[in-house]
Amino acid sequence: MRGNYGCVKNEVEGNKWIKLAAKNDENSPGSLCAQGICYEMGIGGVVIKNKDKAKECYTKAVEQGYIPALCELGITLMEEAITTTTSSGHTGGYNQTATHTHKDEEKLAIAVKLLTTASEAGYAPAIDALAYCYARGYGVAEDKKEAFKLCRMAAEKGSAKAKRNIGIFYEGGDVGRSAGIERNKAEAKKWFLEANAQGYDVQKDLNRIKTCAIL
């Protein structure tokens, strides 16, 4: 489906075989998880986005102990639990718009539990997601130091996303200060370049720091 292993990318054919595998092999949690991703993303007119079906597939795979499905289900629940609304007002002669974040704490607690289990199994995408939860205070008390620690763990497992986030910590600003990280532009650039070498788009990050004399 994604054009791996020398195959030409073909979403229609790929999705057909994923469905066939899931139907004919109840012991194929990988196929169920992949099917869930298809439902969550939607595949170019072939599979219509359906979060409920995605969660159903993930849950079936989780019941069989499939670690990536724990991560996917956790991320899906986290995204559902965070909603934003905007409100407009008139203050001091100016029109102002405010953004409000709403959290479903019960759903977030479940998401964090799933992500923690997958992280303890060493699954890098789950560690990335758990770091995000700690950085934002989603389902756990906000803790930038723990977020940085988790980013380091994920980076050691090869996560390009985590490497980019470590660069953000070293770049300075509120995120780095809250984690007790000293501003170090050279270190930030090093991590951005490592992420870039793995194909992660960090051009905006590099542009932000390219004029700093320390580099």
C-alpha beads as a LAMMPS data file, in Angstrom:
LAMMPS data file: protein, C-alpha beads

215 atoms
214 bonds

1 atom types
1 bond types

-500.0 500.0 xlo xhi
-500.0 500.0 ylo yhi
-500.0 500.0 zlo zhi

Masses

1 110.0

Atoms # bond

1 1 1 0.000 0.000 0.000
2 1 1 2.815 2.427 0.819
3 1 1 5.188 1.293 -1.899
4 1 1 7.602 -0.606 0.350
5 1 1 9.769 -3.623 -0.472
6 1 1 10.162 -2.757 -4.135
7 1 1 6.418 -2.667 -4.844
8 1 1 4.739 0.164 -6.693
9 1 1 2.497 2.164 -4.368
10 1 1 -1.081 1.003 -4.864
11 1 1 -3.533 1.960 -2.145
12 1 1 -6.463 0.064 -3.685
13 1 1 -4.553 -3.210 -4.013
14 1 1 -2.878 -2.776 -0.654
15 1 1 -6.140 -2.180 1.178
16 1 1 -7.720 -5.217 -0.533
17 1 1 -5.008 -7.524 0.788
18 1 1 -5.073 -5.983 4.263
19 1 1 -8.817 -6.645 4.490
20 1 1 -8.379 -10.166 3.165
21 1 1 -5.673 -10.952 5.711
22 1 1 -7.743 -9.584 8.582
23 1 1 -10.796 -11.549 7.494
24 1 1 -9.067 -14.878 6.911
25 1 1 -6.567 -14.779 9.755
26 1 1 -7.986 -13.853 13.133
27 1 1 -4.453 -14.155 14.535
28 1 1 -3.164 -11.337 12.350
29 1 1 -3.192 -8.261 14.616
30 1 1 -0.798 -6.479 12.274
31 1 1 -3.384 -6.622 9.501
32 1 1 -6.110 -5.383 11.842
33 1 1 -3.926 -2.487 12.937
34 1 1 -3.128 -1.600 9.327
35 1 1 -6.821 -1.710 8.503
36 1 1 -7.444 0.649 11.397
37 1 1 -4.911 3.089 9.958
38 1 1 -6.717 2.906 6.604
39 1 1 -10.019 3.806 8.269
40 1 1 -8.413 6.566 10.303
41 1 1 -6.612 8.193 7.372
42 1 1 -9.032 7.430 4.564
43 1 1 -7.504 6.025 1.397
44 1 1 -8.177 8.156 -1.675
45 1 1 -11.833 7.352 -2.274
46 1 1 -11.328 3.660 -1.513
47 1 1 -11.738 3.729 2.260
48 1 1 -13.871 6.457 3.813
49 1 1 -12.578 7.874 7.089
50 1 1 -14.309 6.202 9.993
51 1 1 -12.835 6.707 13.466
52 1 1 -15.180 4.202 15.074
53 1 1 -14.139 1.424 12.703
54 1 1 -10.504 2.412 13.174
55 1 1 -10.841 2.087 16.951
56 1 1 -12.626 -1.236 16.548
57 1 1 -9.728 -2.607 14.482
58 1 1 -7.135 -1.256 16.919
59 1 1 -9.007 -2.732 19.874
60 1 1 -9.125 -6.192 18.295
61 1 1 -5.381 -6.008 17.679
62 1 1 -4.754 -4.760 21.237
63 1 1 -6.673 -7.727 22.591
64 1 1 -4.077 -9.889 20.872
65 1 1 -1.244 -7.987 22.526
66 1 1 -0.114 -6.040 19.449
67 1 1 2.034 -3.145 20.694
68 1 1 1.694 -0.783 17.675
69 1 1 -2.093 -0.997 18.041
70 1 1 -1.795 0.158 21.655
71 1 1 -0.019 3.228 20.353
72 1 1 -2.474 3.915 17.534
73 1 1 -5.488 3.539 19.818
74 1 1 -3.868 5.739 22.446
75 1 1 -3.111 8.503 19.939
76 1 1 -6.627 8.307 18.500
77 1 1 -8.209 8.662 21.943
78 1 1 -5.877 11.525 22.822
79 1 1 -6.831 13.409 19.670
80 1 1 -10.528 12.845 20.366
81 1 1 -10.144 14.054 23.947
82 1 1 -8.684 17.446 22.969
83 1 1 -11.032 19.911 21.311
84 1 1 -10.669 23.630 20.718
85 1 1 -13.233 26.373 20.353
86 1 1 -12.907 30.046 19.583
87 1 1 -14.834 32.987 20.955
88 1 1 -14.935 36.585 19.862
89 1 1 -15.289 39.675 21.980
90 1 1 -14.873 43.425 21.971
91 1 1 -12.400 44.815 24.510
92 1 1 -10.905 48.286 24.715
93 1 1 -12.198 49.215 21.302
94 1 1 -10.676 46.152 19.637
95 1 1 -12.189 42.921 18.374
96 1 1 -10.459 39.984 20.017
97 1 1 -10.588 36.260 19.389
98 1 1 -9.712 33.730 22.080
99 1 1 -8.985 30.023 21.651
100 1 1 -10.116 27.624 24.363
101 1 1 -8.872 24.062 24.831
102 1 1 -11.240 21.480 26.284
103 1 1 -10.048 18.164 27.690
104 1 1 -11.885 14.906 28.271
105 1 1 -9.792 13.830 31.250
106 1 1 -11.293 10.351 31.438
107 1 1 -10.445 9.608 27.829
108 1 1 -6.997 11.157 28.224
109 1 1 -6.279 8.901 31.214
110 1 1 -7.059 5.848 29.073
111 1 1 -4.882 7.178 26.257
112 1 1 -1.928 7.737 28.586
113 1 1 -2.315 4.241 30.028
114 1 1 -2.189 2.706 26.543
115 1 1 0.776 4.844 25.489
116 1 1 2.642 4.072 28.696
117 1 1 2.228 0.334 28.156
118 1 1 3.492 0.606 24.573
119 1 1 6.366 2.852 25.707
120 1 1 7.444 0.370 28.356
121 1 1 7.661 -2.195 25.562
122 1 1 10.156 0.113 23.831
123 1 1 7.921 1.246 20.960
124 1 1 9.366 4.586 19.799
125 1 1 6.180 6.171 18.335
126 1 1 4.436 5.580 21.659
127 1 1 7.331 7.173 23.543
128 1 1 7.043 10.187 21.210
129 1 1 3.322 10.480 21.923
130 1 1 3.799 10.072 25.664
131 1 1 6.428 12.827 25.624
132 1 1 3.843 15.068 23.973
133 1 1 1.345 14.253 26.748
134 1 1 3.848 15.253 29.428
135 1 1 4.832 18.403 27.555
136 1 1 1.200 19.528 27.275
137 1 1 -0.213 18.094 30.493
138 1 1 -2.601 15.784 28.661
139 1 1 -3.766 13.026 30.999
140 1 1 -0.785 13.625 33.304
141 1 1 0.643 16.550 35.242
142 1 1 2.622 18.789 32.880
143 1 1 6.289 17.912 33.236
144 1 1 8.715 19.259 30.626
145 1 1 11.655 17.445 32.240
146 1 1 9.898 14.103 31.823
147 1 1 8.977 15.066 28.258
148 1 1 12.646 15.755 27.472
149 1 1 13.687 12.453 29.068
150 1 1 11.163 10.579 26.924
151 1 1 12.337 12.408 23.795
152 1 1 15.875 11.234 24.509
153 1 1 14.624 7.665 24.903
154 1 1 12.762 7.793 21.598
155 1 1 15.738 9.392 19.845
156 1 1 17.961 6.547 21.022
157 1 1 15.548 4.221 19.256
158 1 1 15.907 6.202 16.041
159 1 1 12.878 8.484 16.129
160 1 1 13.441 11.461 13.823
161 1 1 10.488 13.259 15.392
162 1 1 12.077 12.960 18.829
163 1 1 15.378 14.293 17.503
164 1 1 13.620 17.337 16.129
165 1 1 11.885 17.886 19.467
166 1 1 15.189 17.650 21.339
167 1 1 16.426 20.420 19.063
168 1 1 13.446 22.520 20.152
169 1 1 14.382 21.997 23.805
170 1 1 17.963 23.137 23.175
171 1 1 16.875 26.057 21.034
172 1 1 15.640 27.820 24.138
173 1 1 12.371 29.512 24.903
174 1 1 9.753 28.448 27.436
175 1 1 9.973 24.754 26.552
176 1 1 13.688 24.498 27.226
177 1 1 13.600 26.668 30.340
178 1 1 10.758 24.639 31.840
179 1 1 12.819 21.479 31.378
180 1 1 15.926 23.051 32.915
181 1 1 17.783 22.874 29.599
182 1 1 20.389 25.540 28.924
183 1 1 20.027 27.291 25.605
184 1 1 22.512 25.819 23.141
185 1 1 21.983 26.714 19.504
186 1 1 24.813 24.500 18.285
187 1 1 23.270 21.501 20.030
188 1 1 19.861 22.428 18.642
189 1 1 21.250 22.536 15.110
190 1 1 22.942 19.159 15.591
191 1 1 19.646 17.502 16.506
192 1 1 17.741 19.252 13.720
193 1 1 20.291 17.993 11.197
194 1 1 20.038 14.450 12.552
195 1 1 16.273 14.575 12.094
196 1 1 16.738 16.049 8.632
197 1 1 19.087 13.216 7.658
198 1 1 16.211 10.807 8.332
199 1 1 13.861 12.737 6.066
200 1 1 12.042 14.763 8.728
201 1 1 11.215 18.279 7.515
202 1 1 13.068 20.705 9.787
203 1 1 13.765 23.460 7.276
204 1 1 11.771 26.026 9.232
205 1 1 13.698 25.110 12.383
206 1 1 17.027 25.481 10.607
207 1 1 15.962 28.798 9.077
208 1 1 15.089 30.072 12.539
209 1 1 18.570 29.529 13.895
210 1 1 20.835 29.840 10.827
211 1 1 21.820 33.473 11.505
212 1 1 22.953 32.837 15.087
213 1 1 26.710 33.542 15.438
214 1 1 27.288 30.470 17.595
215 1 1 26.564 28.285 14.608

Bonds

1 1 1 2
2 1 2 3
3 1 3 4
4 1 4 5
5 1 5 6
6 1 6 7
7 1 7 8
8 1 8 9
9 1 9 10
10 1 10 11
11 1 11 12
12 1 12 13
13 1 13 14
14 1 14 15
15 1 15 16
16 1 16 17
17 1 17 18
18 1 18 19
19 1 19 20
20 1 20 21
21 1 21 22
22 1 22 23
23 1 23 24
24 1 24 25
25 1 25 26
26 1 26 27
27 1 27 28
28 1 28 29
29 1 29 30
30 1 30 31
31 1 31 32
32 1 32 33
33 1 33 34
34 1 34 35
35 1 35 36
36 1 36 37
37 1 37 38
38 1 38 39
39 1 39 40
40 1 40 41
41 1 41 42
42 1 42 43
43 1 43 44
44 1 44 45
45 1 45 46
46 1 46 47
47 1 47 48
48 1 48 49
49 1 49 50
50 1 50 51
51 1 51 52
52 1 52 53
53 1 53 54
54 1 54 55
55 1 55 56
56 1 56 57
57 1 57 58
58 1 58 59
59 1 59 60
60 1 60 61
61 1 61 62
62 1 62 63
63 1 63 64
64 1 64 65
65 1 65 66
66 1 66 67
67 1 67 68
68 1 68 69
69 1 69 70
70 1 70 71
71 1 71 72
72 1 72 73
73 1 73 74
74 1 74 75
75 1 75 76
76 1 76 77
77 1 77 78
78 1 78 79
79 1 79 80
80 1 80 81
81 1 81 82
82 1 82 83
83 1 83 84
84 1 84 85
85 1 85 86
86 1 86 87
87 1 87 88
88 1 88 89
89 1 89 90
90 1 90 91
91 1 91 92
92 1 92 93
93 1 93 94
94 1 94 95
95 1 95 96
96 1 96 97
97 1 97 98
98 1 98 99
99 1 99 100
100 1 100 101
101 1 101 102
102 1 102 103
103 1 103 104
104 1 104 105
105 1 105 106
106 1 106 107
107 1 107 108
108 1 108 109
109 1 109 110
110 1 110 111
111 1 111 112
112 1 112 113
113 1 113 114
114 1 114 115
115 1 115 116
116 1 116 117
117 1 117 118
118 1 118 119
119 1 119 120
120 1 120 121
121 1 121 122
122 1 122 123
123 1 123 124
124 1 124 125
125 1 125 126
126 1 126 127
127 1 127 128
128 1 128 129
129 1 129 130
130 1 130 131
131 1 131 132
132 1 132 133
133 1 133 134
134 1 134 135
135 1 135 136
136 1 136 137
137 1 137 138
138 1 138 139
139 1 139 140
140 1 140 141
141 1 141 142
142 1 142 143
143 1 143 144
144 1 144 145
145 1 145 146
146 1 146 147
147 1 147 148
148 1 148 149
149 1 149 150
150 1 150 151
151 1 151 152
152 1 152 153
153 1 153 154
154 1 154 155
155 1 155 156
156 1 156 157
157 1 157 158
158 1 158 159
159 1 159 160
160 1 160 161
161 1 161 162
162 1 162 163
163 1 163 164
164 1 164 165
165 1 165 166
166 1 166 167
167 1 167 168
168 1 168 169
169 1 169 170
170 1 170 171
171 1 171 172
172 1 172 173
173 1 173 174
174 1 174 175
175 1 175 176
176 1 176 177
177 1 177 178
178 1 178 179
179 1 179 180
180 1 180 181
181 1 181 182
182 1 182 183
183 1 183 184
184 1 184 185
185 1 185 186
186 1 186 187
187 1 187 188
188 1 188 189
189 1 189 190
190 1 190 191
191 1 191 192
192 1 192 193
193 1 193 194
194 1 194 195
195 1 195 196
196 1 196 197
197 1 197 198
198 1 198 199
199 1 199 200
200 1 200 201
201 1 201 202
202 1 202 203
203 1 203 204
204 1 204 205
205 1 205 206
206 1 206 207
207 1 207 208
208 1 208 209
209 1 209 210
210 1 210 211
211 1 211 212
212 1 212 213
213 1 213 214
214 1 214 215
